[in-house]
Each structure stands twice: as C-alpha cells, then as structure tokens.
Amino acid sequence: MAPLARPAATRVPSIIVHGGAGGIGTTAIQLGAAFGAKVLAIDSPASRCAALAKLGADRVIDFHLFEEWPSER
C-alpha cells in the first residue's frame, strides 16, 4: 500500500463529510484538513457541529436547521 501523499492537483481539493461526528467522519475531517482540503461537515445537533469545527472542518452544517432536509431514511 502506498503512503498518503498530497494530491498533485493545483486546485485546493474539497470534501464533504456527512455524519462527521462518527468515527470515520472525524477521521475524514482530520485527514482532509491535514492535507489542505476545504472540509464541509454535516451533522446535528449544534454541540456535535461545534466539535467538528474544532476538528478542522472549514464549514459545518447543522441539518436540523433546514426544514426540507429529510428526517427519515
């Protein structure tokens, strides 16, 4: 397996992490931030959203603030 390396692209990569407060989500946020990506994290409630910003997310969306966001799968 090859070691992680910065992308060769000249543009800043962006990632979206839905459910950012979970184990995989927090790892994705930290890795994305460490490699210089712009990170958008989506979760709820506000307490978890605040934690995502501290982990390195550039933008955080609390999906409960949007009425049109589906509440059930």
Secondary structure as UniProt FT lines:
FT   STRAND          14..18
FT   TURN            19..21
FT   HELIX           23..34
FT   TURN            35..36
FT   STRAND          38..43
FT   HELIX           46..55
FT   STRAND          59..62
FT   HELIX           63..65
FT   TURN            67..68
//
